[in-house]
Amino acid sequence: MKSGLRKICTSVVLCGLSLSATSAFATDTLAKIQKTGTIVIGHRVSSQPISYVVNGRPMGYAIDICNDVAAEIKKDLHMPNLRVVYKAVNPTERIPMLRSGQIDMECGTSTHSVIRDREVDFSTNYYMAEIRMAVKSNSPVQELDDLDKKTVVTTAGVIADKYLKRSVRGQDLTIHKIYGQDHAQSFALLAAGKAEAFVGADSTLAGLIATSGHPHDYKIVGTALSVDPYAIMLPNNDPKMKAIADKVVTGLWHSGKMDQLYKKWFLSPIPPRNIAVNMPLNKANKVLRARPTDAGN
């Protein structure tokens, strides 16, 4: 497991610092929460079934997990009446809002990448996403090569765009890329015919299709460009906050409750249209279930 202290100094002896001196650089989000009497949870608005909003209410797979983390924080602080506030964030603002203290953790579809480790921490992973493509049902596009001289939409600030760049490099493909401000806008560009494909996480693509009102008009295609770990995004160098989040997420995996949450959000009808996403657990998630980890990519 990765700790916040390790990101400051991998060796106390090499750095010439005592543990107490090192901890002076650590963030103490729990102290902030205790002082304000409020925990602020960042969430997404259109990343169904993981983190989205229906009639102003945040819900989804990650929201249920983070509700358990909030309950654990209440116990840890002996504050049963601690107020939980949800704040909507988009991909470009989520890290700055976490680093500035506007939110205390982010519960959405944030990929744990080693690049992001420089700015924030992550809990034990709760989902492994495959980066694929959503297209219209009548589209001839099946793989990345089919997108030559076509327009592709991705959501600004997400990892999927980087994988698309990496896959195109060195090949004779000319892809025109456009960006949605959030996943809902990206999907709307696909629906309006302004893009031939929407590249993103399988869960997000399947959720948007299922709740679109016209699920038979779309399909998910292509070999996975990557498999990305999703985790709760946490303030940098805050070992106490990470310990609580890790305890909750790992406990959900070991107890089997994570399987129940997966069935609830990925295999059963979900709001607002009571249509099931119908995504069986993929191989990477089965590996994560057997060996929970906080490893990034």
C-alpha positions as CSV (number, residue, x, y, z in Angstrom):
1,M,0.0,0.0,0.0
2,K,1.1,3.5,-0.8
3,S,1.2,6.1,2.0
4,G,1.2,9.8,1.9
5,L,4.5,9.9,3.7
6,R,6.2,7.8,1.1
7,K,5.5,10.4,-1.5
8,I,7.4,13.0,0.5
9,C,10.4,10.8,1.3
10,T,10.9,7.1,0.5
11,S,13.7,6.8,3.1
12,V,13.8,8.7,6.4
13,V,17.6,7.9,6.6
14,L,18.4,9.1,3.1
15,C,16.4,12.3,3.5
16,G,17.9,13.0,6.8
17,L,14.5,13.7,8.4
18,S,12.9,12.2,11.4
19,L,9.4,10.8,11.1
20,S,8.0,13.6,13.1
21,A,9.7,16.2,10.8
22,T,8.4,14.5,7.7
23,S,4.8,14.4,9.1
24,A,4.9,18.2,9.4
25,F,4.4,18.3,5.6
26,A,1.3,16.0,5.8
27,T,-2.2,17.3,5.2
28,D,-4.7,16.7,7.9
29,T,-8.1,16.7,6.2
30,L,-9.8,15.0,9.2
31,A,-8.8,18.0,11.4
32,K,-10.3,20.3,8.9
33,I,-13.5,18.2,8.7
34,Q,-13.7,18.1,12.5
35,K,-13.3,21.9,12.8
36,T,-15.9,22.7,10.1
37,G,-18.3,19.9,11.1
38,T,-18.7,19.2,7.4
39,I,-17.2,16.7,4.9
40,V,-17.4,17.9,1.2
41,I,-17.5,15.1,-1.4
42,G,-16.8,15.9,-5.0
43,H,-18.9,13.9,-7.5
44,R,-19.6,13.7,-11.2
45,V,-22.9,14.6,-12.9
46,S,-22.9,12.2,-15.9
47,S,-20.7,9.2,-15.2
48,Q,-23.5,6.7,-14.8
49,P,-23.6,4.2,-13.3
50,I,-20.6,5.2,-11.2
51,S,-21.3,8.8,-10.2
52,Y,-24.1,10.9,-11.6
53,V,-27.1,13.0,-10.7
54,V,-30.9,12.4,-10.9
55,N,-33.2,15.2,-9.8
56,G,-30.4,16.9,-8.0
57,R,-29.3,13.9,-6.1
58,P,-25.9,12.3,-6.5
59,M,-26.0,8.5,-6.9
60,G,-24.1,5.6,-8.3
61,Y,-21.5,2.9,-7.5
62,A,-18.9,5.3,-6.3
63,I,-21.4,7.4,-4.3
64,D,-22.4,4.3,-2.3
65,I,-18.8,3.5,-1.6
66,C,-18.0,7.1,-0.5
67,N,-21.1,7.1,1.7
68,D,-19.5,4.2,3.6
69,V,-16.2,6.2,3.8
70,A,-18.2,9.2,5.2
71,A,-19.8,6.9,7.8
72,E,-16.4,5.6,8.8
73,I,-15.1,9.2,9.2
74,K,-18.1,10.0,11.5
75,K,-17.1,7.0,13.7
76,D,-13.4,7.9,13.7
77,L,-14.2,11.5,14.7
78,H,-17.0,10.5,17.1
79,M,-19.2,12.9,15.2
80,P,-22.4,11.1,14.3
81,N,-24.1,14.3,13.2
82,L,-21.3,15.3,10.8
83,R,-22.8,17.1,7.8
84,V,-22.1,15.5,4.4
85,V,-22.2,17.9,1.4
86,Y,-21.9,16.9,-2.2
87,K,-20.3,19.2,-4.7
88,A,-20.4,18.6,-8.5
89,V,-17.0,18.7,-10.3
90,N,-15.9,18.2,-13.9
91,P,-12.7,16.6,-15.1
92,T,-10.6,19.8,-15.5
93,E,-11.5,21.2,-12.0
94,R,-11.5,18.2,-9.8
95,I,-7.8,18.1,-8.9
96,P,-7.5,21.9,-8.3
97,M,-10.6,21.8,-6.1
98,L,-9.1,18.9,-4.0
99,R,-5.8,20.6,-3.7
100,S,-7.3,23.9,-2.6
101,G,-9.5,22.2,0.0
102,Q,-12.8,23.0,-1.7
103,I,-13.6,19.2,-1.6
104,D,-12.3,16.6,0.8
105,M,-12.4,13.7,-1.6
106,E,-13.6,13.0,-5.1
107,C,-15.9,10.1,-5.9
108,G,-16.3,9.6,-9.6
109,T,-14.4,8.1,-12.5
110,S,-10.9,9.3,-11.7
111,T,-8.1,7.1,-13.0
112,H,-5.3,6.5,-10.6
113,S,-2.3,7.4,-12.7
114,V,1.3,7.7,-11.6
115,I,1.4,11.2,-13.1
116,R,-1.5,12.2,-10.8
117,D,0.3,10.8,-7.8
118,R,2.4,13.9,-7.9
119,E,-0.6,16.0,-6.9
120,V,-3.1,13.8,-5.1
121,D,-3.4,10.5,-3.4
122,F,-5.8,7.6,-4.2
123,S,-7.5,4.9,-2.2
124,T,-7.6,1.2,-2.9
125,N,-9.1,0.8,-6.4
126,Y,-12.8,0.1,-6.7
127,Y,-13.1,-0.5,-10.4
128,M,-11.0,-1.3,-13.5
129,A,-12.2,0.5,-16.6
130,E,-11.6,-0.5,-20.2
131,I,-11.1,2.4,-22.6
132,R,-13.2,1.7,-25.7
133,M,-15.4,3.5,-28.3
134,A,-19.1,4.2,-28.5
135,V,-20.5,4.5,-32.0
136,K,-23.9,4.6,-33.7
137,S,-25.4,1.1,-34.3
138,N,-25.1,1.5,-38.1
139,S,-21.5,2.8,-38.0
140,P,-18.9,0.7,-39.9
141,V,-16.3,1.7,-37.2
142,Q,-15.0,-1.4,-35.4
143,E,-11.4,-0.5,-34.4
144,L,-9.2,2.5,-34.1
145,D,-7.9,2.1,-37.7
146,D,-11.4,2.8,-38.9
147,L,-11.3,6.3,-37.6
148,D,-8.9,7.6,-40.3
149,K,-10.1,11.1,-41.5
150,K,-13.0,11.0,-39.0
151,T,-14.0,13.1,-36.0
152,V,-13.7,11.6,-32.5
153,V,-15.0,13.1,-29.3
154,T,-13.4,12.7,-25.8
155,T,-14.1,14.6,-22.6
156,A,-11.7,17.4,-21.7
157,G,-9.4,16.5,-18.9
158,V,-9.8,12.7,-19.0
159,I,-7.1,10.0,-19.4
160,A,-8.8,8.5,-22.5
161,D,-7.6,11.3,-24.7
162,K,-4.0,10.5,-23.8
163,Y,-4.5,6.9,-24.8
164,L,-5.9,7.9,-28.1
165,K,-2.9,10.1,-28.8
166,R,-0.6,7.2,-27.8
167,S,-2.3,4.8,-30.1
168,V,-2.3,7.1,-33.1
169,R,1.4,8.1,-32.8
170,G,3.5,6.6,-35.6
171,Q,0.5,5.5,-37.7
172,D,-0.8,7.1,-40.9
173,L,-4.1,8.1,-39.3
174,T,-5.6,11.5,-39.4
175,I,-8.1,11.9,-36.6
176,H,-9.9,15.2,-35.9
177,K,-10.6,15.4,-32.1
178,I,-13.2,17.5,-30.4
179,Y,-14.0,17.7,-26.7
180,G,-17.0,17.8,-24.5
181,Q,-16.9,19.7,-21.2
182,D,-18.4,16.6,-19.5
183,H,-19.4,13.1,-20.5
184,A,-23.0,14.1,-21.2
185,Q,-21.9,16.8,-23.7
186,S,-19.5,14.3,-25.3
187,F,-22.3,11.8,-25.8
188,A,-24.6,14.6,-27.1
189,L,-22.0,15.3,-29.8
190,L,-22.0,11.7,-30.8
191,A,-25.8,11.6,-30.8
192,A,-26.0,14.7,-33.0
193,G,-23.6,13.1,-35.6
194,K,-20.9,15.6,-34.9
195,A,-18.5,12.8,-34.1
196,E,-18.1,9.3,-35.4
197,A,-17.0,7.9,-32.1
198,F,-16.8,8.7,-28.4
199,V,-13.7,7.3,-26.7
200,G,-14.1,6.7,-23.0
201,A,-14.4,4.2,-20.2
202,D,-16.6,1.2,-20.8
203,S,-18.7,1.9,-17.7
204,T,-19.4,5.5,-18.7
205,L,-20.2,4.7,-22.3
206,A,-22.5,1.8,-21.3
207,G,-24.2,4.0,-18.7
208,L,-24.9,6.9,-21.1
209,I,-26.2,4.5,-23.7
210,A,-28.5,2.7,-21.2
211,T,-30.0,6.0,-20.0
212,S,-30.1,7.8,-23.3
213,G,-33.7,6.7,-24.1
214,H,-32.5,5.1,-27.3
215,P,-30.0,2.4,-26.2
216,H,-30.4,0.3,-29.4
217,D,-29.0,3.3,-31.5
218,Y,-25.5,2.8,-30.1
219,K,-22.9,0.1,-29.6
220,I,-19.5,-0.2,-27.9
221,V,-16.7,-1.4,-30.1
222,G,-13.0,-1.8,-30.4
223,T,-10.1,-3.5,-28.6
224,A,-9.5,-1.8,-25.2
225,L,-6.9,1.0,-25.6
226,S,-6.1,0.6,-21.9
227,V,-7.4,-0.8,-18.6
228,D,-7.5,2.0,-16.0
229,P,-7.9,1.7,-12.2
230,Y,-10.6,3.9,-10.6
231,A,-10.2,5.0,-7.0
232,I,-11.3,7.7,-4.5
233,M,-9.2,10.7,-5.1
234,L,-7.8,12.1,-1.9
235,P,-5.7,15.1,-0.7
236,N,-2.0,14.7,-1.2
237,N,0.2,13.4,1.7
238,D,-2.7,12.7,4.1
239,P,-2.0,9.2,5.5
240,K,-4.9,9.3,8.0
241,M,-7.5,10.1,5.3
242,K,-6.1,7.5,3.0
243,A,-6.0,4.9,5.8
244,I,-9.8,5.3,6.4
245,A,-10.6,5.2,2.6
246,D,-8.4,2.1,2.2
247,K,-10.0,0.4,5.1
248,V,-13.5,0.9,3.7
249,V,-12.8,-0.1,0.1
250,T,-10.7,-3.1,1.0
251,G,-13.4,-4.1,3.5
252,L,-16.0,-3.9,0.8
253,W,-14.0,-6.2,-1.4
254,H,-13.2,-8.8,1.3
255,S,-16.8,-8.8,2.7
256,G,-18.4,-9.4,-0.7
257,K,-20.4,-6.1,-0.4
258,M,-18.6,-4.7,-3.4
259,D,-20.2,-7.6,-5.5
260,Q,-23.6,-6.5,-4.2
261,L,-22.9,-2.9,-5.2
262,Y,-21.7,-4.1,-8.6
263,K,-24.9,-6.1,-9.1
264,K,-27.0,-3.1,-8.0
265,W,-25.4,-0.5,-10.4
266,F,-24.1,-2.6,-13.3
267,L,-26.5,-5.5,-13.6
268,S,-29.9,-4.2,-12.3
269,P,-32.2,-1.4,-13.5
270,I,-31.0,2.0,-12.4
271,P,-32.6,5.5,-12.3
272,P,-33.8,7.5,-14.0
273,R,-35.1,5.2,-16.7
274,N,-34.9,1.9,-14.8
275,I,-32.8,0.3,-17.5
276,A,-29.9,-2.0,-16.7
277,V,-26.4,-1.2,-18.0
278,N,-25.8,-5.0,-18.2
279,M,-22.0,-5.1,-17.9
280,P,-20.7,-8.4,-16.6
281,L,-17.6,-8.1,-14.4
282,N,-14.6,-8.0,-16.7
283,K,-11.4,-10.0,-16.2
284,A,-9.5,-7.0,-14.7
285,N,-12.2,-6.5,-12.1
286,K,-12.1,-10.1,-11.1
287,V,-8.4,-9.9,-10.5
288,L,-8.9,-6.7,-8.4
289,R,-11.6,-8.5,-6.4
290,A,-9.2,-11.3,-5.6
291,R,-6.3,-9.0,-4.8
292,P,-7.4,-5.4,-3.9
293,T,-4.6,-2.9,-4.5
294,D,-4.0,0.8,-4.7
295,A,-1.6,0.5,-7.6
296,G,-1.9,3.1,-10.3
297,N,-0.8,2.9,-14.0
